[in-house]
Amino acid sequence: MTAPGYQDSLHFLYERINYERISTTPARYPFRLRRMAELAQRIGLGDHVHANSPIPPIPLVHIAGTKGKGSTAAMVAGILSKAGYRTGLYTSPHLKELEERFQINHVPCTAIEIVSLVERIRSVVEEMDQEAGSGPTFFELTTAMAMLHFQSQACDAIILEVGLGGRLDSTNVFSSSVTAITSIGLDHQHVLGNTIAEIAAEKAGIIKPKVPVVSSVVRPEAIEVIRRTAANKNAPLYQLAETYQTGETTAPVGEPRAVAVQSAGDFTISIEPNSDWGSKLCYQGRTAPLRDSHEVALAMEGDHQARNAAVAIAVADLLAESGLSIPETAFASGLASLNCTARIERFNLDDDVIAIVDAAHNEDSVAALIKTINDRLPDREITIVFGTSRDKSAEPMLAALAPKAKHLVLTKYSGNPRYREPDEMLAMVPTPDRLRTHVIADAIDACRRGRELASPGGALVICGSFFLAAEAREWILGLQRPETG
């Protein structure tokens, strides 16, 4: 039964989603850090605001990145929870219910708590509406609610995932103990800039004076921006070393063989895939205070998730250095069973069909998805259902996905007006692949058609958007084959 006042509370919040709607002409979102800081001050979060107190009252981790930031945030929270700390986790977007954004030890808040949080901020928000003419936005309010929730529930640590960018994001008004940047890629260019360096500067805006920062960024121009920003702020930087392939000069003439060469870095990883799904990760710290080594099992699939786990481990190492007691067992148990919904999430269906639901919505995340398909499903025929948003670069995603698909189904989600029309996307599909492409506007009908097209022993991959993943996941859950003992 819905809590009294719940729908009114949701209306109060959702009516403020203005800057997230896509206009026909690019425009800067009306980020207002002063407004966010003022909101935080008025509702009793002043001790957490960086301008007031550069040192957070409780440990706080702030995570940015084009992709991987949500998974990494959940991983850090998992480690801290297993270490015995009451850990608040704020992520976005949610898949089904708003409550998913506010979690303590991975348990979402309740509908009753949503109502209570809205009532605590309502009068202040209405006052600010009158004073400024443009009051707090939806994301500012949910960020404030998250911090209020964690404070009122006496959390021992807080993990904040950046919503968009970093420098001007609402989460950036709060002090942090450690910051992390997981990746830099092309996404939200109409807001963050058109080059990797410009986007990196926005993400690096979360770096604060003397606060350590962990990075797994790989693009050289982005690494340089992060290094320069960290140096300017006297913030210790811990960079994941890169492993790449090169020719072995001592190999026999005419037979160059590829060898792994590792770049300079402060921590390294080696990854061994499990036989079916997930991997084993060996982490090595090179720079104090990072610990010498950790060996953990990951339930989540993909090399990119192993990289995210390495960042989470390094962050936890730094938190341990600052005073938190984190036993080695917490690293292993915090990561071993953790799964993030709609992040290359696997479902086993009848006829030995594997379904993958993934929120991949930019070139980098699609590349990670394709790598997983190649590594884990090399002999299966692939049927892909794809739908995305108007502000996403659909053409390069389709150029990468279409050649992998025996059948491609284009669709649109229904839960948000940002969708891109499937007929429009059809023209973006490479010409040779259009004969294998179907256009079905309704998302669930498209998923049903995808399931029909999937061969026994094949795979059904649904991707392109969090919104599509949310709708499809509910449908897939009804098809999942029960596990037998």
N, C-alpha and C positions, 0 to 999 in steps of 0.2 A: 504494500500500500504506500502511495506517495506521501511524503511528509507534508503537513499543512504549510502552505506558503512556498512550496518548492517551485512550482511553475512560475509564480510571480517573481521569485528570485532569479530564475533562469532568464525571464524576460528582461529584468532589470540589467542583467549582464549582456545578453545577446543584442539588445537594441543599441549597444555601444560598439558593435563591430562595424566600424566605418572604414578605417584605413586598410583593413584586410580585403576589402572588396576591390576588384580589379576595374580600373577605369579604362576608357579607350585611349587616353593619352597618359604616358608615363608621368608619375608625380612622386615627389618625396613623401613618404609617410609622415604624418605629423607627430614624430617622436618628440617628447618633451621631458627631458630628464629632470628639469626643475619641478615640473608638475608632479612627476612620480615621487621625487624626494619630498615634496610638500605633502603629498598624500600619505606617504610612509610616516612622516613626522606627526601628522595630525591624528593618526590612528594608533599611535603608541609604539612605532617601530624605529624611533629616532636613534636608538643605540646601535642599530644595524646599518644606518646610513653612513657611507664612506666619508662624506664630508664632515660628519660629526665625530666619527670614531674609526680611524683607519684599521684598527684591530677589531675583528668581529667578536661579539660577546661569547659566541660559541663557534666551533670550527665550521667553516662554510667553504664549499668547493663550487667554483663557477666554471662551466664547461661550454665552449663554443665550437663551431665546426660546420662545414657544409654538409657533411654526413658523419654519422657515428657518434654524435654528441649525446643522443638519447640513450643509446645502448651503453655508452661509457658511463653516463650518469647512473644508470641502473646497476652497473657492475660495481661502481664505487659504493653505492648504497648497499649492495649485497654484501660486500666485504665488511663494511662497518657494522651492519646489522648482525652478522655472524660473530663479530668481535664483542657483541653485547651492548652496542650503543643504539639508543633510540634515534633512528635516522629519518629525517624528512627528505622527501624526493619530489621535486617540482619539475614536470616535463610537459611538453606540448608537441603536437595537438593530441587530443584524446581520440580514441577510436569510436567509443560508443557513448559513454557517459562523462560529463564534465568532472565528476568526482575522481576519475582516473588521474587527473593532473596533480592531485594532492595526496601523496601516499606517505605513510609512516611504516617503516619496516615492510614495504611493499604491499601494505593494505590501504586501499583507497579510503578517503573520508566518506562519510555517510551523507545521504540527502538532508538529514536533520542538521548536520554540521554545515552544509552549504547554506541553508536558510539562516543559521545563526551567524555565519561569517558575513553574509550580505547585510544582515540587520546591523552588524557592528560598524559597517562602513557606509551605510546608506545616507545618513544625515550629513556626513562629511562630504560625500560625493555630491550631494545635491547643493550644498553650500559652494563647493568649488565650481559647479556648473554655473551658478549665478555670478560668481566673482570673475571667472575667466572667460566666459562665453563659449569656451570649448573645454569641457570637463574631461576627467580621466576616461581613457579608452578601455575596451574589453580586456586587453592583455595587461594593461596596468592594474586593473582591478583584480584579475586572477592572480597576478604576481603578489600583490599586497595581501590577498586572501591566503595565499600559500604561506607567506611569512607569518601572518597572524596565527594560522592553524598550527604551524610548527612551534611557535612561541607558546601558545596556550596549552599545547600538549607536551610541553617540557622536553623537546627534542634535545639530544646531546650533540647532534651534528646535522647540517643542512647541505643538500646537493641541489644546485640550481642549474637547469639547462637553459641556455640562451634561446629566446624565441626566434629572433631574426638578426643576423649581423653580430653585433656585440657592443660596439662603441656607444651607440644610442639606444640599445635595448633596455627595457624597463628593469631587467635584473641587474643592470650595471650600476645602479645607485648604491648597492649594498657592499659592505666590506667583505673581503674574501681571505681565506687562509692559504689556498692554493687555487691556481687557475689552470685550465687545460684547453688546448686547441687540437682537435682531432684531425681535421683535414681542411683543405681549401680547394674549392672547385667553382665552376660557373653555375650560379643559381641566384635568383632574385636580382639579376643584373640591373633591373629598372630602379632598384633601391640602393644596391651596394656598390655598383660600378661595373664597368664592362671588361676589366682586365683582372687577372689573378692578383696582381699587386694591389689594385684598388680594393678588391674584396678582402685580401689579407689584412690591409690596414684597418678595415672595419672590424674584422674578427679580433685582431690584436688589440683593439680598444679595451678589451676586458683586463689587460695586463695592468697591474697596479704597482706603485712604488714598493720595492723590496719584497714583494709577494712572489714566491716561486711559481714558475709556469712550466707545464709539461706539454710537449708537442710531438705529434706523429705526422706532421705535415711533410709531404714529399716533394712538392714542386719547388725548385731552387729559388724562384723569384719570391715565392711566399715565405720560404724559410728565411730569406734575407730580411724581409719586412719584419718578421717576428723577432729575429735576432737584434735588429736595430732598435725596435721598440723596447725590448727587454733591457738592452744595454742603456738606453736613455732613461729608463725608470729604475735602473739598478736592481732589476728583478732577476734572480737566478733562473737560468733556462736549462731544462733537461730535455734533450732531443733524442728521439728514437733513431738508432742507426738504421741505415738502409742497406738491404742486400740486393744486389743486381747481378746480372750475368755478363761476362765478358769473355774474350778469347784468351786461351792459355798460350802465351808466347813460347813456352818450352815444349808444346805438343809437337808430334812428328810433322814434318813439312807436308802441307796439303791437308792436314787433319786437325784444324783448330777445334778444341773442345771447350765447351762452356764451363766455367767455374764460377762459384759464388764468391763475390768480393763484397766486403762490408765497409761502408763508409764510416767516417768518424761519428760518434754519437755517445750519449751518456748511458743508454741501456739498449740491449739487443734482445731479439727473440729468435727462436727456432720453432717450427710448427710441424707436427706429425699428425696427419689426419687419422681419426678413428676409422675403423673398418666400415661403419655404416653412416655415421653422422657426427658432427662435432670434431674436436681435435684435442691434442695434448700440446701444451705450450710450455716451453722452457724459457724462462726470463733470466737475463743476466744484467745486473747493475754494474756499471763501470765507474760511476762517479759517486762519491759520498755526498749525501747520506743515503742514497739508494742502496738497498740490501744487495748482497752478492747474488742471490739466486732465489727463484721460486719455480716450482713445477706444479702446474695445475691442469685439470681437465676442463674443457669447455663444452657445454651442451649446445651452444649456438654454433651454426655452421658458417664457414667462410674465413679465408685468410684475413679479411678486413675486420672480422670480429676478434680474431687473435690480436690484431694490432690495437683494437679498442681495449681489449683486456690488458694489454701491456701498459697502456696509458693509465688505466684504472689502478693497476698494481703500483706504478710509479707514484701516482697521486696518494695512494694509501701509505706508501713508504714515507712520503714527505709529511703526511699527517702524523705518522708514528714518531717522526723526528721532532715534531712540534709538541708532543706530549700525549697523544692518544696511544693506548696500549692495544696493539693489534697482533695477536698471535699468528703463527704461520698457518694454523688450521683454519683461520678465518678466510685466508686467501683461497684455499682449496675449496672449502665448503661454500663460500660466497659466490663462486663462479661455476661450480660443478653442475648445478641443476637450474641455473638461471636461464630463462627464456624470455625474450621480448616479443610481444605480439606483433605480427606483420613485418618482422625483419627476417626475410627468407625463412618463414615459418612453414614447417612441413606437416602435411596431413596424409595419412595412408587411406586410400579409398578402395572400393571393390575392384576386381579385375586387375589387381596389382598396379593400379594407377596411383602415382604420387602427385599430390597437389601442393603447390608452393604459393603462398600469399605473401607478397612483398610490397612495401610502400615505396619502392624505388621510384623517384620522380625527377631525377636529373641524370646527366651523362655518367657521372662517377658511380652513382649507386646502381645504375643499369649495368655498367661494366662489372661491378662486383657480383651482381646477380648472374650475368652471363658466365663469368669465371666459375661460379659455383655450379651452374648447369653443366659446363664442360667437364669440371672435375668430378662431380658426383652423379651426373645423369648422362654419361657420354653415349650410351647405347639406346637411350629411350627417345621415341618420337615426341616432339614437344608441340603442344597447343598453347598459344598465348592469348590471354584476354587482356586488353590494354585500354586504359582511359586515364586522362590527365587533365590538368588545369590550364587555363588560358595563359597564365603567366609562366608556364614551363616551356622549355625548348623541346617540343614534341618531335621535330624532324630528326635530330641526331639520335634520339632514343629509339625511334622507329627504324632508322637505318641500321642500328646495331641489333635490334630484336628480330626484325622481320626475317633475315636469312636463317635464324635459328629455328623458325617455326614451320612445322608442316602445315598448320592452320593458324591464322591470326584473326582474332575477333576484336573489332574496335567498338567501344561503347562509351558511356558517360555515367557518372554517378549522379544521384538524385538529392543528396543531403546538403548541397551547397551550390550557390549560383555561379561558382567560378569555373565550372566544367568547360572543356573544349568539345565542340560538336564532332562526333565521329565521322560525319561526311567530310568535314574539313580535313581531318587527319588522313583520310583515304588518299588524298592527293599527295601526301607526304611519304607514303609507303613507296619504296623503290619499285620501279615498274615491273621487274620480273616477279615480284612477290605479290602483286595485286590480285592475281588469279586465285591465290590461296587466302585472300582476305575477305572477311565477312563484316558487315556493318549492322549492329543490333543496338538500338539506342538504350533500351532498358538494361541496366547492369545485371540483374539477376537472370533475365532471359539470355543475356550474352554468356553468363557463366554456365547456364544449363546447356546452351549450344556448345560451349567449349568442352563440357563434360561428355556430351554425345560424340564430339569429334575426336576426343582423346582415345587412342588405341589401347587395347589391353596391354598392360606392361609399359604404357607411355606415361607422360607427365602433363599436367595442367598447371600453367603458370599464370597467375593473376597479378598484375603490377601496374604502376603508373601514378598512383596517388594514395595518400592516407585515406581519403574519402572513399575511393573505390575499394581499398583493402578492408575498410570497416564494413561496408555492405556485403562484400563477398565472403568475408570470414564467417559472418553469422550463418550464411547459407552453407558454406563448406562444413561447418561444425555438425550440421544435420546429416551429412553424407559420410562422415568419418567412420572408417571401419573399426569396430571395437577391438581392442587389444586382447589377445588370448594368452592365458597363462601357460 
